[in-house]
Amino acid sequence: MVVLATKCYVEGDARERALDGLQSLVDNAIGELGVEYDVGVRHDDFPSVTVEGEDETVARNVLDERWGTITPDFESGDTYTGTLESWDESGFVLDAGEDIRVPSAELGLGPGTPEQIRTRFGLVQHVPMQFVYGEPHRLADAERDRLYEWSRGAGRVNANSATRGEVRATVNRAGHATDIVTVERLGLLEQSIICGEGTDPPGLLSSIGGYLPAELLCVVP
């Protein structure tokens, strides 16, 4: 079984839509390989994919590369993926099957409190993030590079609790289809709207906020 490092934490019809979307994503990723698979959700909201067949190892590697995976075993110095669950004065807490506390000094994202850093980089709750396991734990260099790259772009609006299709439909409904480049999938229910040149991220957030019941945060270059 492969446990994906993203979460399905919504309920009701929204959960069904999210799982339908995940089924399609998994099918696109490994559907042509020689495997049979089944998608489910664990008690802690992490999706699981049971994979069997001659291409099982390849399929597992493909899923791990795309989503990251949750493992019961950690090795010091290795890189893993967890989801941002909480933050306080002392740092971030990532859920990687167990709570991983990344101290403020190990975030490596510039000055400010963890809350200020979270807001500055548009880190909505549950967004997947890479970390290096150790004493202390720290954000992975690749994760830091990714977030700094966000801050050097044209701007973003990040959202949680919505599928990529739902976010794209919301942008279109609000009349901003030509103001964005694309909607980038960060996790199953965490999306990043990449603004076009000349689009104001706070203005876009204000315009779509009434249509999208989600946490929305801007990344302003």
Stockholm file with secondary structure:
# STOCKHOLM 1.0

chainA/1-221         MVVLATKCYVEGDARERALDGLQSLVDNAIGELGVEYDVGVRHDDFPSVTVEGEDETVARNVLDERWGTITPDFESGDTYTGTLESWDESGFVLDAGEDIRVPSAELGLGPGTPEQIRTRFGLVQHVPMQFVYGEPHRLADAERDRLYEWSRGAGRVNANSATRGEVRATVNRAGHATDIVTVERLGLLEQSIICGEGTDPPGLLSSIGGYLPAELLCVVP
#=GR chainA/1-221 SS CEEBSSCCCCCHHHHHHHHHHHHHHHHHHHTTSSCEEEEEECTTSCEEEEEESTTHHHHHHHHHHHHCBCCSCCCTTCEEEEEEEEEETTEEEEESSSEEEEEGGGTCSCSSCHHHHHHHTTCCTTCEEEEECSSSCEECHHHHHHHHHHHTSSCEEEEESSCHHHHHHHHHHTTCGGGEEEEEESSSSEEEEEECTTCCHHHHHHHHTTTCCSCEEEECC
#=GC SS_cons         CEEBSSCCCCCHHHHHHHHHHHHHHHHHHHTTSSCEEEEEECTTSCEEEEEESTTHHHHHHHHHHHHCBCCSCCCTTCEEEEEEEEEETTEEEEESSSEEEEEGGGTCSCSSCHHHHHHHTTCCTTCEEEEECSSSCEECHHHHHHHHHHHTSSCEEEEESSCHHHHHHHHHHTTCGGGEEEEEESSSSEEEEEECTTCCHHHHHHHHTTTCCSCEEEECC
//
